[in-house]
Amino acid sequence: MEKTSGIGSLKGIGAKTEQLFHNIGVYTIGDILLYYPKNYDQMPPITPLAEIPALLKSAGDDENLSLPRVKAVPEAKDRSVTVAIAARIDKTPFVRAARNMQVTSVALQEQNVKADLVWFRMPYLKNTLKTGAWFVFLGKIAPKGKSFHMEQPQIFTPEKYQSMQNCLWPCYALTAGLGKNKISQTVRQVLDGLDLSVDYLPEEIRQKHGLAEYNYAMENIHFPESAYALEQARKRLIFDEFFQFILSAGMQKEQMEEVVNDFDFLPLEREGLWTEQVMDSLPYKLTEAQKRTLQEIRKDLRGRKVMQRLVQGDVGSGKTIVAFLSMLDAAQSGYQSALMAPTEVLAMQHYQNFTELCERYDLHIPLILLTGSLTAKEKRRAYERMQLYPNAMVVGTHALIQDRAMYDNLALVVTDEQHRFGVKQRESLFQKGSQPHVLVMSATPIPRTLAIILYGDLDISVIDEVPAKRLPVKSCVVGKAARNTSYEFLKKEIAKGHQAYVICPLVEESEGLKAENVTDYAEKLKQELSAQIVVECMHGKMKSGRKNLIMEQFARNEIQVLVSTTVIEVGVNVPNATVMMIEDAQRFGLAQLHQLRGRVGRGQAQSYCIMINTTDSDKAKKRLEILNQSNDGFFIAAEDLKLRGPGDFFGIRQSGLFEFKLGDIYQNADLLKLASEEAHMILEEDRKLEAEEHQKIREQIGYYLNCQSEIVNL
């Protein structure tokens, strides 16, 4: 068994199941090991049958269970609770025929409390459930008439159940047709079949930082023997993620420093440069930070080495115009440039903005759009134009780095929202040209101490000013009781001709998580708001074409309220939107909340951000209050970092920054710094990891980069 072998080579996985694994991004045997559980279940404590009425009453009083629902739900479902009941079988199970199947039932009683347990198509249980024996029944129980009802409960002996109570059971992200048992069985098969005893990480590093061995970590991230074992597994694997990322970035920087700039850009002193003309004609003045950043970029383009630069700017700081002017510099010098956006919605918006700028300033520059949803004919035409025009501006998504996308004269590559692209993907675009200059942009506010670590292979420019005319967004944090008031405020803003976003953390109702979801919330708003107000929902599970259509309709004000997940957080620009309302705001990281807030306040009118905190936690209130104090993303990020620390395993993540599956740069900042120190010590000794003692590390980095090379066609 090899990590690089296809997942279909495993026993019990046929062509259909193999495709289901592909649907969740698992292609190889190694991929399944990296498909970490999203959470863990523990067996509930055993509850005496006599205590069930009190348990159900307390569940019914839970404020989280009593939120208004849009759909009518049977009372029994609303009040059901998953419990483990220990009971003695006093009566022989009864088996009867019903609707072409056999139904087995057992009647339990303790004091005055009765419960009926029912199983379908399991008549053999009559012989299993012996009279006088004790069993533990695990399932959902709900009131039914004067007694209680439980369907299809799992059955355990008391001894077996008690032995399982200290275990943590993995919960994986699922897809239709692929259940948790199949994923667990596949992971178990791989863990048993692969030899994970060889650890690439030097023992001295493991000992120095108290890191578990790799095989122990991989076993206990999937099937933890205890909470402590899970903690140690996560610590080791998060360290690995950071360590491998920093090493690969450092090695790439080493390679890039050897690359000489062969492009011949026009001298800055030359008269009639398009960039200068456009800057002088803009209806607003560039900020000093924008001018400084553009000067650094243009100096790099004409320097001795190929540019590798990050432009880090807060939401609304004007990074896009800096990118356009840089690409304009390339076009006038006779070179192609490419801008890669993380979503089709954003790529289309950049393309439209660039088209308007070229028309407004009479710039005859070929503009090409290339995204995954284009028809075969449209893609073929785009490929032809990329070969035909040596100074074209190409805008697109990951489609820009597909094999068929060939450039004629690529000199400048711009990636928007850098953390959305892996090191390998950035390298793939770099290799499309004759080692072009690379400019990466990010609106994610990261404290400078962490940015230097994470962007170690790049020079950094910071746009730390916001255009003077932009009004700061007014923010407030409110509780659930203010929902109706918030709805009234939405109505008033829409009556003025404006629009609103409403953000929910979930796509649809989740049994294991009590939080607002996009699907139900959109229906609820349609009832709360007037019939004249068009409400639509959008989320990441939708097809690209559908998402693009919804965003186009929202941009044209054909939709007044857009209920969405955080899929809209990156770069979408609708100046007419003045309200951002965020449900369950405490579930998001502050940097992410700040980016969401940045989707409004882009027009002339005053804009507002309403964050609804649905918890009574003092810690959550303290975190959210930071957003009330400042509109400065870098201040917010720094304050968020101070409030964090080791924290909860499954605490708030910053929208999956970079390509880390487990690590969070805020929550695990201490491990990030340790990994950075160790990686740089190794690179100082051996920049290319050529020494014999670094062979295992070199092989692991090669495997890591191969894992990052998977391209998702957006």
Phi, psi and omega per residue, in radians:
M1 nan 2.238 -3.138
E2 -2.126 2.570 3.135
K3 -1.022 -0.586 -3.057
T4 -1.477 -0.093 3.117
S5 -1.204 2.624 -3.139
G6 -1.138 2.622 -3.122
I7 -1.100 -0.446 3.134
G8 -1.225 -0.198 3.128
S9 -1.375 -0.145 -3.132
L10 -1.383 2.643 3.111
K11 -1.129 2.342 3.072
G12 1.526 0.079 3.137
I13 -2.037 1.807 3.092
G14 -1.539 -3.009 -3.064
A15 -1.075 -0.708 -3.117
K16 -1.158 -0.814 3.136
T17 -1.172 -0.638 3.098
E18 -1.022 -0.742 3.118
Q19 -1.130 -0.641 3.100
L20 -1.105 -0.687 3.074
F21 -1.141 -0.671 3.083
H22 -1.044 -0.614 -3.126
N23 -1.095 -0.448 3.123
I24 -1.798 0.239 3.062
G25 1.466 0.293 3.128
V26 -1.843 1.925 -3.098
Y27 -1.968 -0.563 -3.088
T28 -2.097 2.966 3.081
I29 -1.082 -0.656 3.099
G30 -1.135 -0.589 -3.127
D31 -1.082 -0.634 -3.080
I32 -1.182 -0.534 3.085
L33 -1.185 -0.539 -3.140
L34 -1.539 0.020 3.080
Y35 -1.551 1.362 -2.987
Y36 -1.266 2.649 3.054
P37 -1.042 2.542 3.097
K38 -1.499 -0.321 3.132
N39 -2.918 -3.127 -3.139
Y40 -2.404 2.506 3.084
D41 -1.791 2.620 2.974
Q42 -2.170 2.542 3.096
M43 -1.103 2.350 3.121
P44 -1.207 2.747 3.095
P45 -1.133 2.695 3.121
I46 -1.246 2.264 -3.119
T47 -1.981 2.205 3.060
P48 -1.078 2.507 -3.130
L49 -0.983 -0.607 -3.107
A50 -1.125 -0.367 -3.109
E51 -1.630 -0.020 -3.104
I52 -1.064 -0.770 3.132
P53 -0.988 -0.762 3.138
A54 -1.158 -0.656 3.133
L55 -1.116 -0.773 3.134
L56 -1.177 -0.595 3.126
K57 -1.149 -0.779 3.136
S58 -1.119 -0.607 3.090
A59 -1.174 -0.661 3.136
G60 -1.206 -0.478 3.127
D61 -1.430 -0.209 -3.117
D62 -1.089 2.143 -3.083
E63 -1.071 -0.516 3.135
N64 -1.214 -0.398 -3.129
L65 -1.580 -0.150 -3.043
S66 -1.895 0.298 3.085
L67 -1.134 2.587 -3.140
P68 -1.081 2.425 3.130
R69 -1.921 2.617 3.105
V70 -1.435 -0.775 -3.092
K71 -1.593 2.530 3.057
A72 -1.236 2.209 -3.114
V73 -2.123 2.343 3.134
P74 -0.958 2.498 -3.098
E75 -0.982 -0.698 -3.091
A76 -1.087 -0.661 -3.133
K77 -1.204 -0.693 3.140
D78 -1.045 -0.640 -2.973
R79 -1.815 0.171 -3.131
S80 -1.310 2.601 -3.140
V81 -2.414 2.427 3.071
T82 -1.410 2.146 -3.091
V83 -2.423 2.850 2.990
A84 -2.032 2.056 -3.120
I85 -1.904 2.255 3.012
A86 -1.700 2.156 -3.084
A87 -2.595 2.697 3.078
R88 -1.691 2.436 3.104
I89 -1.404 1.936 -3.135
D90 -1.674 -0.417 -3.113
K91 -2.227 2.538 3.109
T92 -1.080 2.327 3.107
P93 -0.970 2.537 -3.113
F94 -1.853 2.292 3.134
V95 -2.028 2.233 3.124
R96 -2.375 2.790 3.107
A97 -1.634 2.380 3.109
A98 -2.698 2.163 3.092
R99 0.906 0.909 3.071
N100 1.101 0.451 3.055
M101 -2.606 2.846 3.134
Q102 -1.716 2.320 -3.121
V103 -1.996 2.183 3.120
T104 -1.831 2.307 -3.133
S105 -2.347 2.629 3.105
V106 -2.319 2.340 3.086
A107 -1.755 2.189 3.116
L108 -1.983 2.617 3.071
Q109 -2.609 2.377 3.045
E110 -2.454 2.110 -2.984
Q111 0.958 -2.122 -3.127
N112 -1.797 0.167 -3.092
V113 -1.723 2.236 -3.138
K114 -2.039 2.613 3.092
A115 -2.547 2.452 3.073
D116 -1.914 2.180 3.106
L117 -1.857 2.331 -3.026
V118 -2.273 2.387 3.041
W119 -2.226 2.456 3.122
F120 -1.822 2.389 3.095
R121 0.995 0.665 3.109
M122 -2.380 1.002 -3.075
P123 -1.116 -0.403 -3.120
Y124 -1.116 -0.260 -3.137
L125 -1.131 -0.353 3.124
K126 -1.052 -0.572 3.128
N127 -1.530 -0.363 -3.123
T128 -1.389 -0.776 -3.057
L129 -1.506 1.444 -3.067
K130 -1.292 2.448 3.090
T131 -1.076 2.309 3.135
G132 1.630 -0.209 -3.135
A133 -1.533 2.677 3.101
W134 -1.751 2.451 3.088
F135 -2.443 2.805 2.989
V136 -1.926 2.219 -3.129
F137 -1.932 2.144 -3.090
L138 -1.973 2.132 3.115
G139 3.084 -2.997 3.130
K140 -1.587 2.254 3.124
I141 -2.022 2.490 -3.117
A142 -2.556 2.687 3.112
P143 -1.201 2.501 3.068
K144 -2.589 1.829 -3.055
G145 1.166 -2.257 -3.129
K146 -1.657 0.023 3.131
S147 -2.201 -2.835 -3.135
F148 -2.190 2.793 -2.997
H149 -2.366 2.373 3.108
M150 -2.404 2.196 -3.138
E151 -1.862 2.426 3.050
Q152 0.892 0.731 3.118
P153 -1.176 2.593 3.011
Q154 -1.320 2.628 -3.055
I155 -2.080 2.286 3.118
F156 -2.375 2.686 2.900
T157 -1.321 2.660 3.135
P158 -0.974 -0.675 -3.119
E159 -1.145 -0.767 -3.141
K160 -1.107 -0.745 -3.101
Y161 -1.145 -0.755 -3.135
Q162 -1.092 -0.604 3.122
S163 -1.219 -0.392 -3.106
M164 -1.602 -0.222 -3.010
Q165 -1.167 -0.493 -3.140
N166 -1.510 -0.089 -3.108
C167 -1.454 2.677 3.031
L168 -1.923 2.251 -3.056
W169 -1.885 2.211 -3.043
P170 -1.167 2.460 3.023
C171 -2.078 2.019 -3.095
Y172 -1.772 2.695 2.974
A173 -1.164 2.275 -3.003
L174 -1.945 2.943 2.995
T175 -2.391 2.762 -3.100
A176 -0.967 2.197 3.123
G177 1.644 -0.166 -3.120
L178 -2.198 1.761 -3.065
G179 -1.549 3.022 -3.076
K180 -1.156 -0.557 -3.134
N181 -1.147 -0.716 -3.133
K182 -1.155 -0.733 3.120
I183 -1.126 -0.799 3.134
S184 -1.048 -0.762 3.133
Q185 -1.096 -0.680 -3.137
T186 -1.183 -0.761 3.098
V187 -1.060 -0.762 -3.135
R188 -1.064 -0.728 3.135
Q189 -1.090 -0.714 -3.130
V190 -1.226 -0.753 3.121
L191 -1.075 -0.630 3.133
D192 -1.340 -0.469 -3.041
G193 -1.668 -0.428 -3.122
L194 -1.578 2.528 3.045
D195 -1.581 1.804 -3.114
L196 -1.821 0.253 -3.042
S197 -1.293 -0.400 3.133
V198 -1.438 2.044 -3.074
D199 -1.798 2.194 -3.116
Y200 -1.304 -0.413 -3.074
L201 -1.395 2.194 -3.125
P202 -0.964 2.485 -3.088
E203 -1.062 -0.607 -3.113
E204 -1.118 -0.594 3.094
I205 -1.237 -0.732 3.121
R206 -1.071 -0.795 -3.111
Q207 -1.147 -0.720 -3.075
K208 -1.068 -0.673 -3.041
H209 -1.943 0.179 3.106
G210 1.081 0.803 -3.100
L211 -1.719 2.388 3.132
A212 -1.203 2.793 3.046
E213 -1.230 2.741 -3.013
Y214 -1.088 -0.771 -3.102
N215 -1.136 -0.666 3.088
Y216 -1.116 -0.754 -3.111
A217 -1.128 -0.762 -3.099
M218 -1.192 -0.674 3.097
E219 -1.101 -0.767 -3.007
N220 -1.538 -0.161 2.993
I221 -1.351 -0.519 3.137
H222 -1.634 -0.741 -3.098
F223 -2.311 1.253 -3.059
P224 -1.133 2.351 3.124
E225 -1.411 -0.281 3.102
S226 -2.899 2.963 3.098
A227 -1.111 -0.639 3.125
Y228 -1.134 -0.737 3.132
A229 -1.104 -0.673 3.097
L230 -1.120 -0.725 3.119
E231 -1.055 -0.763 3.135
Q232 -1.188 -0.651 3.120
A233 -1.128 -0.802 -3.140
R234 -1.110 -0.730 3.141
K235 -1.012 -0.810 -3.114
R236 -1.146 -0.806 -3.044
L237 -1.268 -0.555 3.047
I238 -1.185 -0.743 3.054
F239 -0.983 -0.792 3.135
D240 -1.016 -0.792 -3.131
E241 -1.019 -0.840 -3.132
F242 -1.159 -0.788 -3.093
F243 -1.044 -0.819 -3.114
Q244 -1.212 -0.666 3.109
F245 -1.080 -0.828 -3.083
I246 -1.203 -0.692 3.091
L247 -1.085 -0.792 -3.117
S248 -1.143 -0.681 3.100
A249 -1.156 -0.695 3.126
G250 -1.134 -0.692 3.111
M251 -1.175 -0.641 3.101
Q252 -1.143 -0.695 3.121
K253 -1.098 -0.684 3.110
E254 -1.056 -0.744 3.123
Q255 -1.159 -0.713 -3.083
M256 -1.195 -0.553 -3.129
E257 -1.167 -0.296 3.116
E258 -1.566 -0.140 -3.081
V259 -1.514 2.218 -3.131
V260 -1.637 2.468 3.122
N261 -1.320 1.912 3.140
D262 -1.698 0.020 -3.107
F263 -1.470 2.554 -3.087
D264 -1.964 1.465 3.117
F265 -1.367 2.586 -3.132
L266 -1.077 2.490 -3.138
P267 -1.037 2.516 -3.135
L268 -1.117 -0.455 -3.090
E269 -1.361 -0.163 -3.058
R270 -1.120 2.422 3.102
E271 -1.268 2.584 3.017
G272 1.363 0.377 3.091
L273 -1.182 2.293 -3.105
W274 -1.024 -0.673 -3.110
T275 -1.027 -0.768 -3.141
E276 -1.136 -0.730 -3.107
Q277 -1.112 -0.761 3.139
V278 -1.153 -0.751 3.124
M279 -1.011 -0.713 -3.126
D280 -1.254 -0.398 -3.049
S281 -1.735 -0.126 -3.126
L282 -1.043 2.518 -3.136
P283 -1.254 0.055 3.108
Y284 -2.513 2.818 3.106
K285 -1.612 2.386 3.030
L286 -1.120 2.531 3.065
T287 -1.245 2.845 3.120
E288 -1.066 -0.603 3.124
A289 -1.159 -0.689 3.093
Q290 -1.125 -0.771 3.137
K291 -1.087 -0.748 -3.132
R292 -1.109 -0.763 -3.136
T293 -1.125 -0.772 3.135
L294 -1.104 -0.668 3.106
Q295 -1.112 -0.706 3.115
E296 -1.130 -0.702 3.129
I297 -1.139 -0.841 -3.075
R298 -1.158 -0.554 3.060
K299 -1.172 -0.715 3.103
D300 -1.087 -0.722 -3.105
L301 -1.067 -0.422 -3.113
R302 -1.904 0.148 -3.093
G303 -1.461 -3.047 -3.078
R304 -1.371 -0.562 -3.092
K305 -1.882 2.776 3.070
V306 -1.210 2.350 -3.076
M307 -1.211 2.400 2.960
Q308 -2.373 1.570 -2.980
R309 -2.267 2.438 3.034
L310 -1.805 2.316 2.966
V311 -1.868 1.940 -3.123
Q312 -1.884 2.043 -3.112
G313 -2.484 2.557 -3.135
D314 -1.147 2.875 3.083
V315 -1.007 2.332 3.109
G316 1.390 0.172 -3.094
S317 -1.469 -0.149 3.065
G318 1.601 0.722 3.112
K319 -1.283 -0.591 -3.037
T320 -1.111 -0.720 -3.138
I321 -1.177 -0.566 3.073
V322 -1.135 -0.729 3.100
A323 -1.111 -0.756 -3.136
F324 -1.080 -0.789 -3.123
L325 -1.130 -0.604 3.098
S326 -1.186 -0.740 3.097
M327 -1.167 -0.590 3.075
L328 -1.107 -0.682 3.083
D329 -1.035 -0.718 3.122
A330 -1.175 -0.745 -3.104
A331 -1.079 -0.764 -3.130
Q332 -1.194 -0.470 3.102
S333 -1.423 0.003 3.065
G334 1.595 0.324 -3.074
Y335 -2.037 2.714 3.039
Q336 -1.451 2.677 3.021
S337 -2.392 2.727 -3.134
A338 -2.388 2.361 3.067
L339 -2.029 2.111 -3.128
M340 -1.876 2.092 3.129
A341 -1.807 2.727 -3.075
P342 -1.354 -0.328 -3.139
T343 -2.358 2.737 3.109
E344 -1.149 -0.629 3.131
V345 -1.011 -0.820 -3.116
L346 -1.246 -0.666 3.100
A347 -1.055 -0.787 3.111
M348 -1.073 -0.691 -3.139
Q349 -1.149 -0.758 3.077
H350 -1.050 -0.762 -3.122
Y351 -1.064 -0.782 3.131
Q352 -1.145 -0.722 3.117
N353 -1.108 -0.754 -3.141
F354 -1.146 -0.663 3.107
T355 -1.086 -0.785 3.127
E356 -1.090 -0.733 3.139
L357 -1.121 -0.735 -3.140
C358 -1.143 -0.684 3.118
E359 -1.204 -0.712 -3.097
R360 -1.130 -0.649 -3.071
Y361 -1.852 0.299 3.038
D362 0.940 0.831 3.129
L363 -1.745 2.028 -3.082
H364 -1.589 1.266 -3.111
I365 -2.012 2.225 3.097
P366 -1.111 2.232 3.089
L367 -1.978 2.293 -3.058
I368 -2.212 2.292 3.079
L369 -1.867 2.310 3.142
L370 -2.431 1.881 3.108
T371 -2.325 2.913 -3.076
G372 -1.177 -0.459 -3.058
S373 -1.514 -0.053 3.084
L374 -1.095 2.623 3.075
T375 -1.215 2.871 3.129
A376 -1.009 -0.684 3.134
K377 -1.139 -0.754 -3.133
E378 -1.143 -0.704 3.100
K379 -1.122 -0.757 -3.138
R380 -1.046 -0.720 3.106
R381 -1.134 -0.701 3.121
A382 -1.113 -0.746 3.113
Y383 -1.064 -0.720 3.141
E384 -1.101 -0.745 -3.121
R385 -1.190 -0.580 3.099
M386 -1.111 -0.535 3.095
Q387 -1.457 -0.436 -3.023
L388 -1.470 -0.630 -3.022
Y389 -1.935 1.929 -3.068
P390 -1.309 -0.167 3.130
N391 -2.138 0.505 -3.099
A392 -1.266 2.643 2.933
M393 -1.747 2.111 -3.110
V394 -1.915 2.236 -3.131
V395 -2.125 2.349 -3.135
G396 -3.031 -2.873 3.119
T397 -1.937 -2.623 3.107
H398 -1.050 -0.271 3.092
A399 -1.021 -0.384 3.134
L400 -1.137 -0.357 -3.105
I401 -1.974 0.272 3.017
Q402 -1.231 2.778 -3.062
D403 -1.000 -0.649 -3.051
R404 -1.358 -0.219 3.141
A405 -1.433 1.710 -3.117
M406 -1.928 2.307 -3.112
Y407 -1.776 2.670 -3.118
D408 -1.638 -0.575 -2.934
N409 -2.744 0.808 -2.989
L410 -1.308 2.113 -3.105
A411 -2.075 -0.339 -3.084
L412 -2.456 2.235 3.098
V413 -2.046 2.235 3.095
V414 -2.072 2.197 3.034
T415 -1.976 2.231 -3.121
D416 -1.637 2.394 -3.040
E417 0.995 1.233 -3.031
Q418 -0.858 -0.697 -3.030
H419 -1.194 -0.210 3.115
R420 -1.377 -0.147 -3.111
F421 -2.093 2.378 3.123
G422 -1.311 2.892 3.106
V423 -0.976 -0.744 -3.089
K424 -1.184 -0.642 3.136
Q425 -1.190 -0.699 3.095
R426 -1.090 -0.705 3.127
E427 -1.133 -0.635 3.129
S428 -1.077 -0.724 3.111
L429 -1.219 -0.643 3.105
F430 -1.037 -0.668 -3.089
Q431 -1.351 -0.104 3.115
K432 -1.253 -0.434 3.126
G433 -1.967 -2.936 3.090
S434 -1.533 1.169 -3.111
Q435 0.927 1.150 -3.077
P436 -1.259 2.894 3.005
H437 -1.182 2.552 -3.117
V438 -2.152 2.213 3.093
L439 -2.162 2.127 3.131
V440 -2.023 2.485 -3.074
M441 -2.153 2.507 3.087
S442 -2.585 2.366 3.046
A443 -1.725 0.039 -3.135
T444 -1.322 2.032 -3.117
P445 -1.276 1.987 3.138
I446 -2.137 2.242 3.095
P447 -0.914 2.486 -3.013
R448 -1.006 -0.610 3.138
T449 -1.044 -0.669 3.126
L450 -1.416 -0.597 -3.137
A451 -1.077 -0.683 -3.141
I452 -1.099 -0.637 3.108
I453 -1.231 -0.861 -3.012
L454 -1.282 -0.542 -3.138
Y455 -1.909 0.686 -3.062
G456 -1.071 -0.377 -3.129
D457 -1.595 0.086 -3.059
L458 -2.208 2.603 2.897
D459 -1.372 2.582 -3.015
I460 -2.055 2.259 2.949
S461 -2.006 2.405 -3.122
V462 -2.075 2.157 3.014
I463 -1.651 1.716 -3.001
D464 -1.852 0.430 3.056
E465 -2.248 2.620 3.054
V466 -1.924 2.436 3.122
P467 -0.842 2.417 -2.996
A468 -1.060 -0.578 -3.056
K469 -1.311 -0.246 -3.053
R470 -1.354 2.160 3.112
L471 -1.347 2.339 3.081
P472 -1.137 2.527 -3.140
V473 -1.304 2.282 3.077
K474 -1.435 2.225 -3.042
S475 -2.073 2.646 3.024
C476 -2.623 2.580 3.069
V477 -1.950 2.172 -3.092
V478 -2.279 2.913 3.101
G479 -1.622 -3.127 -3.106
K480 -1.079 -0.513 -3.092
A481 -1.126 -0.320 -3.092
A482 -1.582 0.118 -3.103
R483 -1.017 -0.860 -3.092
N484 -1.081 -0.677 3.083
T485 -1.107 -0.682 3.123
S486 -1.123 -0.692 3.114
Y487 -1.097 -0.692 3.110
E488 -1.119 -0.662 3.114
F489 -1.139 -0.705 3.077
L490 -0.997 -0.802 -3.122
K491 -1.031 -0.730 -3.119
K492 -1.141 -0.746 3.137
E493 -1.160 -0.681 3.132
I494 -1.191 -0.607 3.090
A495 -1.091 -0.466 3.091
K496 -1.397 -0.062 -3.125
G497 1.711 0.085 -3.108
H498 -1.604 3.134 -3.106
Q499 -2.293 2.967 -3.073
A500 -2.512 2.590 2.949
Y501 -1.808 2.514 2.947
V502 -2.220 2.144 -3.074
I503 -1.859 2.299 3.052
C504 -2.123 2.610 -3.098
P505 -1.322 -0.377 -3.056
L506 -2.040 2.673 3.063
V507 -1.360 -0.781 -3.130
E508 -2.540 2.984 -3.081
E509 -1.009 2.354 -3.136
S510 -2.078 2.261 -3.117
E511 -1.114 -0.604 -3.040
G512 -1.640 0.002 -3.055
L513 -2.439 2.119 -3.133
K514 -1.622 1.690 3.134
A515 -2.744 2.768 -3.125
E516 -1.164 2.512 3.110
N517 -2.153 2.642 -3.038
V518 -1.038 -0.792 -3.026
T519 -1.063 -0.926 -3.114
D520 -1.268 -0.622 -3.076
Y521 -1.152 -0.666 3.110
A522 -1.065 -0.716 3.112
E523 -1.148 -0.682 3.130
K524 -1.112 -0.725 -3.138
L525 -1.160 -0.610 3.111
K526 -1.060 -0.551 3.104
Q527 -1.409 -0.617 -3.097
E528 -1.288 -0.660 -3.081
L529 -1.629 2.933 -3.106
S530 -1.250 2.794 -3.101
A531 -1.143 -0.375 -3.130
Q532 -1.335 -0.274 -3.131
I533 -1.586 2.100 -3.112
V534 -1.498 2.124 3.122
V535 -1.977 2.293 3.110
E536 -2.368 2.736 3.113
C537 -2.074 2.715 -3.138
M538 -2.595 2.480 3.109
H539 -2.725 2.961 -3.017
G540 -1.192 -0.297 3.140
K541 -1.391 -0.187 3.118
M542 -1.271 2.706 3.055
K543 -1.226 2.662 -3.064
S544 -0.984 -0.746 -3.122
G545 -1.042 -0.717 3.129
R546 -1.156 -0.766 3.120
K547 -1.091 -0.753 3.140
N548 -1.065 -0.759 -3.140
L549 -1.075 -0.777 -3.135
I550 -1.093 -0.761 -3.135
M551 -1.151 -0.640 3.092
E552 -1.126 -0.725 3.117
Q553 -1.162 -0.664 3.102
F554 -1.154 -0.732 3.131
A555 -1.092 -0.537 3.128
R556 -1.559 0.101 -3.131
N557 1.121 0.446 3.018
E558 -1.421 -0.312 3.018
I559 -2.077 2.220 -3.107
Q560 -1.628 -0.584 3.140
V561 -2.200 2.122 3.119
L562 -1.891 1.967 3.081
V563 -1.621 2.139 -2.971
S564 -2.565 2.831 2.897
T565 -1.462 -2.946 -3.108
T566 -1.306 0.200 3.108
V567 -1.045 -0.369 -3.116
I568 -1.594 0.049 -2.980
E569 -1.205 -0.406 -2.998
V570 -1.709 1.757 2.822
G571 1.295 -0.116 -3.089
V572 -1.135 2.380 -3.017
N573 -2.145 1.843 3.053
V574 -2.214 1.618 -3.038
P575 -1.004 -0.446 -3.088
N576 -1.364 -0.199 3.131
A577 -1.391 2.157 -3.070
T578 -2.067 -0.124 -3.115
V579 -2.220 2.267 2.989
M580 -2.070 1.966 3.130
M581 -1.957 2.173 -3.036
I582 -2.064 1.985 3.103
E583 -1.423 2.586 -3.137
D584 0.890 0.838 -3.033
A585 -1.017 -0.486 -3.106
Q586 -1.174 -0.236 -3.133
R587 -1.456 -0.107 -3.108
F588 -1.871 2.675 3.020
G589 -1.272 2.682 -3.098
L590 -1.105 -0.676 3.125
A591 -1.088 -0.670 3.132
Q592 -1.224 -0.724 3.081
L593 -1.050 -0.696 3.134
H594 -1.138 -0.684 3.094
Q595 -1.161 -0.692 3.086
L596 -1.094 -0.752 3.101
R597 -1.037 -0.548 -3.132
G598 -1.232 -0.120 3.079
R599 -1.307 -0.308 3.062
V600 -1.941 3.018 -3.102
G601 1.420 0.399 -3.081
R602 -1.801 0.029 3.103
G603 -2.057 -2.808 -3.094
Q604 -1.403 -0.503 -3.026
A605 -1.389 2.704 3.048
Q606 -1.117 2.399 -3.129
S607 -2.080 2.837 -2.999
Y608 -2.426 2.589 3.049
C609 -2.224 2.086 3.141
I610 -1.903 2.003 3.137
M611 -1.857 2.068 -3.102
I612 -1.696 1.999 3.136
N613 -1.638 2.018 -3.065
T614 -1.748 0.332 3.110
T615 -2.217 2.799 3.081
D616 -1.699 0.147 -3.080
S617 -1.118 2.247 3.091
D618 -1.151 -0.612 3.134
K619 -1.099 -0.744 3.129
A620 -1.120 -0.741 3.127
K621 -1.072 -0.723 -3.130
K622 -1.130 -0.737 3.129
R623 -1.103 -0.866 -3.063
L624 -1.166 -0.491 3.137
E625 -1.106 -0.460 3.102
I626 -1.021 -0.643 -3.138
L627 -1.207 -0.460 3.060
N628 -1.269 -0.466 -3.041
Q629 -1.421 -0.432 -2.979
S630 -2.675 2.645 2.983
N631 -1.879 0.158 -3.128
D632 -1.571 1.915 -3.070
G633 -1.060 -0.603 -3.107
F634 -1.281 -0.619 3.031
F635 -1.128 -0.761 -3.135
I636 -1.076 -0.769 -3.134
A637 -1.100 -0.721 -3.132
A638 -1.153 -0.720 3.123
E639 -1.174 -0.671 3.115
D640 -1.078 -0.695 3.140
L641 -1.099 -0.679 3.134
K642 -1.122 -0.620 -3.071
L643 -1.390 -0.189 -3.015
R644 -1.504 -2.100 -2.950
G645 1.910 -3.010 -3.072
P646 -0.937 -0.779 2.995
G647 1.051 -2.828 -3.080
D648 -1.507 2.468 3.099
F649 -0.916 -0.760 -3.029
F650 -1.948 0.697 3.105
G651 -1.305 -2.945 -3.041
I652 -1.255 2.213 3.094
R653 -1.786 2.713 -3.131
Q654 -1.569 1.022 3.043
S655 1.047 0.559 3.064
G656 1.137 0.845 -3.122
L657 -0.969 2.480 -3.130
F658 0.980 -2.675 -3.061
E659 -1.901 0.563 -3.103
F660 -1.483 2.278 3.131
K661 -1.476 -0.616 -3.098
L662 -1.971 -0.692 -3.013
G663 -1.291 2.555 3.027
D664 -2.213 2.189 -2.991
I665 -1.123 -0.385 3.092
Y666 -1.527 -0.956 -3.064
Q667 -1.118 -0.546 -3.090
N668 -2.020 0.592 -3.090
A669 -1.048 -0.562 3.139
D670 -1.138 -0.755 3.110
L671 -1.191 -0.605 3.112
L672 -1.062 -0.752 -3.130
K673 -1.187 -0.717 3.111
L674 -1.106 -0.779 3.138
A675 -1.091 -0.665 3.120
S676 -1.121 -0.764 3.137
E677 -1.067 -0.799 -3.114
E678 -1.185 -0.711 -3.140
A679 -1.103 -0.754 -3.106
H680 -1.246 -0.545 3.063
M681 -1.106 -0.707 3.123
I682 -1.184 -0.749 -3.111
L683 -1.176 -0.546 3.087
E684 -1.148 -0.606 3.115
E685 -1.360 -0.648 -2.953
D686 -2.611 1.502 -3.001
R687 -1.023 -0.524 -3.089
K688 -1.943 0.181 -3.138
L689 0.919 0.817 -3.094
E690 -1.629 -0.289 -3.103
A691 -1.179 2.643 -3.079
E692 -1.065 -0.651 -3.099
E693 -1.223 -0.212 3.132
H694 -1.839 0.217 -3.087
Q695 -1.064 -0.794 -3.124
K696 -1.105 -0.679 3.115
I697 -1.129 -0.752 -3.133
R698 -1.066 -0.737 3.122
E699 -1.131 -0.705 -3.139
Q700 -1.161 -0.696 3.117
I701 -1.134 -0.651 3.082
G702 -1.088 -0.741 3.113
Y703 -1.170 -0.703 3.126
Y704 -1.052 -0.821 -3.131
L705 -1.144 -0.605 3.098
N706 -1.139 -0.663 3.099
C707 -1.148 -0.576 -3.106
Q708 -1.396 -0.165 -3.008
S709 -1.431 -0.102 3.139
E710 -1.128 2.223 -3.096
I711 -1.809 2.200 3.071
V712 -1.684 2.122 -3.091
N713 -1.428 1.738 3.141
L714 -1.496 nan nan
